């Protein structure tokens, strides 16, 4: 194709992965026009609906994303679901290239006995609730006084911290009224976080782990017997400043005097959850098997079991991406098959003009910043294809015309600014920076009110 005109590119997903892809494209030597599609009525994906509300530092990333979305070369088209409202063929008829950056929302499965009990939850479900995602529950049963969280990553830590805080502590954040009404009824006084490996293998970031202690209502407890390293663990510490700092923080929690606080958050290492215990159809405990380092970077079971009395269990064992209609999908890895950027058919051949980035490309691992290197790899492939002439060049027609013919109530960047202003207005009435609007219809109505 000729590059005498700007490349027309559709990016599917207005979270960090999609927005960073837009930014890298805009900074390239090739002129581009980008339509950024988002299935939710509002942009920002993981930042808006996956980051705990008491993390304003991370929420601040939105400011940099704002600057990208406000560029004239980028057009936000939200409240549009690709695969339902419009299909892949529709996109091919309007754009030179399509990049999927749809992320991961669902919870990975954990196959242990008792996982099906009603008080056994996926962490993503709870995150969706407390972050005001309109696709999730509007209320939450928080009657359990003792709670287990399975998983030693940042999501598990977020869930544990929210469960250990008071509703009033969290009311100063952007949480909507329905979330506050549930959280202020929270009866949890003990939260147990379980991980099957040791301190050198946990996936916390130092900042997340350290911030646990910032709340005056939480006493963080680590058992000294859980601080153990083998040669491989020591090597991990030497090779990673971040992991070494995590180990140091855990060690400090293990040796300090207990803090006088109404809620206790226990971090249990070398404890592998093997069963959720039930009685009369409800959760009454969790059984773990003690593990030990095997000297080669892994752990082995010891045959020693412990039953912990809890009334609810949250599994934070990772997110899972969903298939997209019209695209190949690797159900085992829960990703779109790819070679680092190109989408691949199940036979390994390249699907022309279709690319992938972010969690749907590599799985839900790494920090938000990792999406930048992901995006660069994908963009490099896309631009190379454009310069070689291997992209198709459909005649120009505006996708807006098609959306309106189909009666799709899409929202725009201007609409987001209206929604943003209304959330800030509602928050200011209560002395807060923002109060999130939850209902899908309300978000669409406000965004289209101009």
C-alpha positions as CSV (number, residue, x, y, z in Angstrom):
1,X,0.0,0.0,0.0
2,X,1.0,3.6,-0.5
3,X,2.0,5.6,2.6
4,X,0.9,8.9,1.0
5,X,-1.9,9.0,3.5
6,X,-2.1,8.3,7.2
7,X,-2.5,4.6,8.2
8,X,-6.0,3.9,9.5
9,X,-5.7,1.7,12.5
10,X,-8.3,0.2,14.8
11,X,-7.2,-0.6,18.4
12,X,-9.6,-2.8,20.4
13,X,-9.4,-2.0,24.1
14,X,-8.9,1.4,25.7
15,X,-6.9,0.1,28.7
16,X,-3.2,0.7,29.2
17,X,-2.2,-1.8,26.5
18,X,-4.3,-0.1,23.9
19,X,-3.5,3.4,24.9
20,X,0.3,2.7,25.0
21,X,0.0,1.2,21.6
22,X,-1.6,4.4,20.3
23,X,1.2,6.4,21.9
24,X,3.9,4.4,20.2
25,X,2.2,4.6,16.9
26,X,1.8,8.4,17.2
27,X,5.5,8.7,18.0
28,X,6.6,6.7,15.0
29,X,7.8,8.2,11.7
30,X,4.5,7.2,10.0
31,X,1.3,9.3,10.1
32,X,-1.5,7.4,11.7
33,X,-5.2,7.9,12.5
34,X,-6.4,5.7,15.3
35,X,-9.9,4.7,16.3
36,X,-9.7,3.2,19.8
37,X,-12.7,0.9,20.5
38,X,-13.8,0.1,24.1
39,X,-16.7,-2.2,25.1
40,X,-17.3,-0.2,28.4
41,X,-18.8,3.2,28.3
42,X,-15.6,4.7,29.8
43,X,-12.0,4.2,28.9
44,X,-8.9,3.2,31.0
45,X,-9.7,-0.5,31.5
46,X,-7.5,-2.0,34.3
47,X,-6.8,1.4,35.7
48,X,-10.4,2.2,36.2
49,X,-11.7,-1.3,37.0
50,X,-8.8,-3.3,38.3
51,X,-6.8,-1.1,40.6
52,X,-7.9,-0.9,44.2
53,X,-9.6,2.5,45.0
54,X,-7.1,3.2,47.8
55,X,-4.2,3.4,45.4
56,X,-4.3,7.0,44.2
57,X,-0.6,6.7,43.2
58,X,-1.4,4.1,40.6
59,X,-4.7,5.8,39.7
60,X,-2.5,8.8,38.7
61,X,-1.4,6.9,35.7
62,X,-4.7,8.0,34.2
63,X,-3.3,11.5,33.9
64,X,-0.6,10.3,31.4
65,X,-3.2,8.2,29.5
66,X,-5.4,11.3,29.3
67,X,-2.8,13.2,27.4
68,X,-2.6,10.4,24.8
69,X,-6.4,10.1,24.3
70,X,-6.7,13.8,23.9
71,X,-4.6,13.8,20.8
72,X,-6.5,14.8,17.6
73,X,-5.2,11.6,15.8
74,X,-6.9,9.4,18.3
75,X,-10.7,8.9,18.4
76,X,-12.3,7.1,21.3
77,X,-15.4,4.9,20.4
78,X,-16.6,3.4,23.6
79,X,-19.7,1.3,24.5
80,X,-18.9,-0.7,21.4
81,X,-18.3,-4.5,21.6
82,X,-16.2,-5.9,18.8
83,X,-17.5,-9.4,18.0
84,X,-21.0,-8.3,18.8
85,X,-21.8,-4.8,17.7
86,X,-19.3,-4.9,14.9
87,X,-17.3,-7.8,13.6
88,X,-13.8,-8.4,12.3
89,X,-15.0,-8.2,8.6
90,X,-16.5,-4.7,9.4
91,X,-13.1,-3.6,10.7
92,X,-11.2,-4.9,7.8
93,X,-13.4,-2.9,5.4
94,X,-12.5,0.4,7.3
95,X,-8.9,0.0,8.5
96,X,-5.5,-0.9,7.2
97,X,-4.7,-2.8,10.5
98,X,-6.4,-3.9,13.6
99,X,-4.8,-4.4,17.0
100,X,-6.5,-6.3,19.8
101,X,-5.7,-5.2,23.3
102,X,-8.7,-6.6,25.2
103,X,-6.9,-7.6,28.4
104,X,-8.1,-10.2,30.9
105,X,-11.0,-9.9,33.4
106,X,-12.2,-13.4,34.3
107,X,-10.7,-15.5,37.2
108,X,-8.5,-18.5,36.5
109,X,-9.9,-21.8,37.8
110,X,-8.5,-23.5,40.9
111,X,-9.4,-27.2,41.0
112,X,-9.5,-28.1,44.7
113,X,-12.3,-29.8,46.6
114,X,-14.9,-27.3,47.9
115,X,-14.1,-24.6,45.4
116,X,-17.8,-24.6,44.4
117,X,-19.1,-23.6,47.8
118,X,-21.1,-20.4,47.8
119,X,-18.6,-18.4,50.0
120,X,-15.7,-19.3,47.6
121,X,-15.1,-16.4,45.3
122,X,-12.9,-15.4,42.5
123,X,-10.8,-12.4,43.4
124,X,-11.7,-10.8,40.1
125,X,-15.4,-10.9,41.1
126,X,-14.7,-9.0,44.3
127,X,-12.4,-6.5,42.5
128,X,-15.2,-5.9,40.0
129,X,-17.6,-5.2,42.8
130,X,-15.4,-2.8,44.9
131,X,-14.2,-1.0,41.7
132,X,-17.7,-0.3,40.6
133,X,-17.6,-2.3,37.4
134,X,-21.2,-2.4,36.1
135,X,-20.8,-6.0,34.9
136,X,-20.4,-7.2,38.5
137,X,-22.4,-7.5,41.7
138,X,-23.9,-4.4,43.3
139,X,-23.6,-5.8,46.9
140,X,-21.4,-8.2,48.7
141,X,-21.8,-10.5,51.6
142,X,-19.1,-9.5,54.1
143,X,-20.4,-11.3,57.2
144,X,-17.4,-13.6,57.5
145,X,-15.2,-12.8,60.5
146,X,-12.3,-14.8,59.3
147,X,-11.4,-14.9,55.6
148,X,-8.8,-16.7,53.5
149,X,-7.1,-15.3,50.3
150,X,-5.3,-17.7,48.1
151,X,-2.4,-16.2,46.1
152,X,0.6,-14.0,46.9
153,X,0.5,-11.5,44.0
154,X,-0.6,-7.9,44.1
155,X,-4.3,-8.8,43.4
156,X,-4.4,-11.1,46.4
157,X,-2.8,-8.3,48.5
158,X,-5.3,-5.8,47.2
159,X,-8.2,-8.1,48.1
160,X,-6.8,-8.8,51.6
161,X,-6.2,-5.1,52.3
162,X,-9.7,-4.1,51.2
163,X,-11.2,-6.9,53.4
164,X,-9.0,-5.8,56.4
165,X,-9.9,-2.0,56.1
166,X,-13.0,-0.3,57.4
167,X,-15.7,1.1,55.2
168,X,-15.0,4.6,56.6
169,X,-11.3,4.3,55.6
170,X,-12.3,3.6,52.1
171,X,-15.1,6.1,51.9
172,X,-12.6,8.9,51.2
173,X,-11.8,7.2,47.9
174,X,-13.9,7.1,44.7
175,X,-16.0,4.1,45.8
176,X,-19.7,4.5,44.9
177,X,-22.5,4.4,47.5
178,X,-23.4,0.7,46.9
179,X,-19.8,-0.4,47.6
180,X,-19.6,1.7,50.8
181,X,-22.9,0.3,52.1
182,X,-21.4,-3.3,51.8
183,X,-18.0,-2.4,53.1
184,X,-19.2,-0.6,56.2
185,X,-20.9,-3.9,57.2
186,X,-17.7,-5.9,56.8
187,X,-17.2,-8.1,59.9
188,X,-13.8,-9.5,59.0
189,X,-11.3,-9.2,61.9
190,X,-8.8,-11.8,60.5
191,X,-7.6,-12.1,56.9
192,X,-5.2,-15.0,56.0
193,X,-3.2,-14.8,52.8
194,X,-1.8,-18.2,51.7
195,X,1.1,-18.9,49.3
196,X,2.7,-22.3,48.7
197,X,6.3,-21.0,48.2
198,X,8.6,-18.8,50.2
199,X,9.5,-15.1,50.5
200,X,11.9,-15.1,47.6
201,X,9.1,-16.4,45.3
202,X,6.1,-14.2,46.2
203,X,4.9,-11.9,43.5
204,X,4.2,-8.8,45.6
205,X,5.8,-5.5,44.7
206,X,7.6,-3.8,47.6
207,X,5.4,-0.8,47.5
208,X,2.2,-2.8,47.8
209,X,3.6,-4.9,50.6
210,X,4.9,-1.9,52.5
211,X,1.6,0.0,52.2
212,X,-0.2,-2.7,54.1
213,X,1.2,-1.2,57.3
214,X,0.0,2.3,56.5
215,X,-3.5,1.6,57.8
216,X,-3.9,2.1,61.5
217,X,-6.6,-0.6,61.6
218,X,-4.4,-3.4,60.2
219,X,-1.8,-5.5,62.1
220,X,0.4,-7.4,59.5
221,X,1.7,-10.7,60.9
222,X,4.3,-13.0,59.3
223,X,5.4,-16.1,61.2
224,X,9.2,-16.3,61.6
225,X,9.2,-19.9,60.5
226,X,8.0,-18.8,57.1
227,X,11.2,-16.8,56.5
228,X,13.4,-19.4,54.8
229,X,15.8,-19.4,51.9
230,X,17.7,-22.0,49.9
231,X,20.6,-21.4,47.5
232,X,18.2,-20.7,44.6
233,X,16.2,-18.2,46.8
234,X,19.4,-16.4,47.8
235,X,20.3,-16.1,44.1
236,X,16.9,-14.6,43.3
237,X,17.5,-12.0,46.0
238,X,21.0,-11.1,44.6
239,X,19.6,-10.8,41.1
240,X,16.5,-8.7,41.9
241,X,16.6,-5.6,44.0
242,X,12.8,-5.5,44.1
243,X,12.6,-9.1,45.3
244,X,15.3,-8.5,47.9
245,X,13.3,-5.6,49.2
246,X,10.1,-7.7,49.4
247,X,12.1,-10.3,51.5
248,X,13.4,-7.6,53.8
249,X,9.9,-6.2,54.4
250,X,8.5,-9.7,55.2
251,X,11.4,-10.2,57.6
252,X,10.6,-6.9,59.3
253,X,7.0,-8.0,59.7
254,X,8.1,-11.3,61.2
255,X,10.3,-9.8,63.9
256,X,8.5,-6.7,65.0
257,X,6.2,-6.3,68.0
258,X,2.5,-6.7,67.3
259,X,0.6,-3.6,66.3
260,X,-2.5,-2.7,68.3
261,X,-5.1,-2.8,65.6
262,X,-8.6,-4.2,65.3
263,X,-7.8,-6.3,62.2
264,X,-5.0,-8.8,61.7
265,X,-3.7,-9.7,58.3
266,X,-1.7,-12.9,58.3
267,X,0.7,-13.7,55.4
268,X,1.3,-17.5,55.5
269,X,4.1,-18.8,53.3
270,X,4.9,-22.4,52.5
271,X,1.2,-23.3,52.9
272,X,-0.4,-24.9,49.9
273,X,-4.2,-24.7,49.9
274,X,-5.6,-28.2,49.1
275,X,-9.2,-28.1,50.1
276,X,-12.0,-25.7,51.1
277,X,-13.8,-27.2,54.0
278,X,-17.6,-27.1,54.1
279,X,-20.4,-28.0,56.4
280,X,-24.1,-27.9,55.6
281,X,-23.2,-26.4,52.2
282,X,-21.2,-23.5,53.5
283,X,-17.5,-22.7,54.0
284,X,-16.2,-23.4,57.5
285,X,-12.4,-23.6,56.8
286,X,-9.5,-24.1,54.5
287,X,-7.0,-27.0,54.6
288,X,-3.3,-26.4,53.7
289,X,-0.4,-28.7,53.3
290,X,3.0,-27.5,54.5
291,X,5.7,-27.2,51.9
292,X,9.4,-26.8,52.0
293,X,12.1,-25.6,49.6
294,X,13.7,-28.4,47.6
295,X,17.0,-26.6,46.8
296,X,16.2,-26.3,43.1
297,X,13.9,-23.4,43.1
298,X,10.7,-25.2,43.8
299,X,8.9,-26.6,46.9
300,X,7.8,-30.1,47.9
301,X,5.0,-31.2,50.0
302,X,5.7,-32.4,53.6
303,X,2.5,-34.3,54.3
304,X,1.7,-32.0,57.3
305,X,-1.8,-30.5,57.1
306,X,-3.4,-27.6,58.9
307,X,-7.1,-26.7,59.1
308,X,-7.8,-22.9,59.4
309,X,-11.3,-21.8,60.5
310,X,-12.6,-19.3,57.9
311,X,-16.0,-18.5,56.6
312,X,-15.1,-17.2,53.1
313,X,-12.3,-17.9,50.6
314,X,-11.1,-15.7,47.8
315,X,-8.8,-17.2,45.1
316,X,-6.4,-14.7,43.5
317,X,-4.6,-17.1,41.3
318,X,-4.6,-15.0,38.1
319,X,-6.9,-13.5,35.5
320,X,-8.0,-15.2,32.3
321,X,-8.7,-13.6,28.9
322,X,-11.9,-14.3,27.0
323,X,-12.2,-15.4,23.4
324,X,-13.2,-12.9,20.7
325,X,-15.7,-13.9,18.1
326,X,-14.0,-14.3,14.7
327,X,-10.5,-14.7,16.1
328,X,-8.5,-17.9,16.9
329,X,-8.0,-18.6,20.6
330,X,-5.7,-20.8,22.6
331,X,-8.0,-22.0,25.4
332,X,-5.2,-23.7,27.3
333,X,-3.1,-20.5,27.7
334,X,-6.1,-18.2,27.4
335,X,-4.4,-16.0,24.8
336,X,-4.8,-15.2,21.1
337,X,-2.1,-17.2,19.3
338,X,0.6,-14.9,18.1
339,X,4.3,-14.6,17.1
340,X,4.9,-11.6,19.3
341,X,2.6,-9.3,17.4
342,X,0.8,-10.9,14.4
343,X,-2.3,-12.9,15.2
344,X,-1.8,-16.5,14.1
345,X,-4.4,-19.0,12.9
346,X,-4.5,-22.3,14.7
347,X,-2.4,-23.8,11.8
348,X,0.4,-21.2,12.6
349,X,-0.2,-19.0,9.5
350,X,-0.5,-15.2,9.9
351,X,-3.9,-13.6,10.0
352,X,-3.2,-10.7,7.7
353,X,-3.6,-7.2,9.1
354,X,-4.5,-8.3,12.6
355,X,-2.3,-7.8,15.6
356,X,-2.4,-8.3,19.4
357,X,-0.8,-6.8,22.5
358,X,-1.0,-6.8,26.3
359,X,-2.5,-9.6,28.4
360,X,-4.5,-11.1,25.6
361,X,-1.1,-11.6,23.9
362,X,1.1,-12.8,26.7
363,X,-1.2,-13.7,29.6
364,X,-2.0,-11.6,32.7
365,X,1.5,-11.3,34.1
366,X,3.8,-8.3,34.9
367,X,3.1,-4.7,35.9
368,X,1.2,-2.0,33.9
369,X,4.5,-0.7,32.6
370,X,5.2,-4.1,30.9
371,X,2.5,-3.3,28.4
372,X,4.8,-0.6,26.8
373,X,7.4,-3.1,25.7
374,X,4.6,-5.4,24.5
375,X,3.1,-2.6,22.5
376,X,6.5,-1.6,20.9
377,X,7.1,-5.2,19.7
378,X,3.7,-5.3,18.1
379,X,3.9,-1.8,16.6
380,X,7.3,-2.6,15.1
381,X,5.8,-5.6,13.3
382,X,2.8,-3.5,12.1
383,X,4.9,-0.7,10.7
384,X,7.3,-3.1,9.0
385,X,4.2,-4.7,7.3
386,X,3.0,-1.2,6.3
387,X,6.3,-0.2,4.8
388,X,6.6,-3.5,2.9
389,X,3.2,-3.0,1.3
390,X,1.7,-6.2,2.9
391,X,-1.3,-4.4,4.5
392,X,-4.6,-4.0,2.5
393,X,-5.8,-0.5,1.8
394,X,-9.6,-0.4,2.0
395,X,-11.3,2.7,0.5
396,X,-12.1,5.3,3.2
397,X,-15.4,5.2,4.9
398,X,-16.2,6.3,8.4
399,X,-17.1,3.6,10.9
400,X,-19.3,6.1,12.6
401,X,-21.8,5.9,9.8
402,X,-22.0,2.1,10.3
403,X,-22.4,2.5,14.1
404,X,-25.2,4.9,13.7
405,X,-27.0,2.7,11.1
406,X,-26.9,-0.1,13.6
407,X,-28.3,2.1,16.4
408,X,-25.2,1.7,18.6
409,X,-25.0,4.3,21.3
410,X,-21.3,4.8,21.2
411,X,-19.6,7.2,23.5
412,X,-16.6,9.5,22.7
413,X,-13.7,11.3,24.4
414,X,-15.9,14.3,24.7
415,X,-18.4,12.0,26.4
416,X,-15.8,10.8,28.8
417,X,-15.0,14.4,29.8
418,X,-18.7,14.9,30.6
419,X,-18.7,11.7,32.7
420,X,-15.5,12.6,34.4
421,X,-16.8,16.0,35.3
422,X,-20.0,14.5,36.8
423,X,-18.1,12.0,38.9
424,X,-15.9,14.8,40.2
425,X,-18.9,17.0,40.9
426,X,-20.6,14.2,42.9
427,X,-17.4,13.5,44.8
428,X,-16.9,17.2,45.7
429,X,-20.3,17.3,47.3
430,X,-19.0,14.8,49.8
431,X,-15.5,16.2,50.2
432,X,-13.9,13.6,47.9
433,X,-12.1,14.0,44.6
434,X,-14.5,11.7,42.7
435,X,-17.4,9.3,43.3
436,X,-17.6,6.6,40.6
437,X,-20.9,6.2,38.7
438,X,-21.7,2.5,38.4
439,X,-24.8,1.9,36.3
440,X,-24.1,1.3,32.6
441,X,-27.1,3.2,31.4
442,X,-26.2,6.3,33.6
443,X,-22.7,6.3,32.2
444,X,-24.0,6.2,28.6
445,X,-26.7,8.8,29.3
446,X,-24.2,11.3,30.8
447,X,-21.6,10.7,28.1
448,X,-24.1,11.4,25.4
449,X,-25.8,14.3,27.0
450,X,-24.1,17.1,25.0
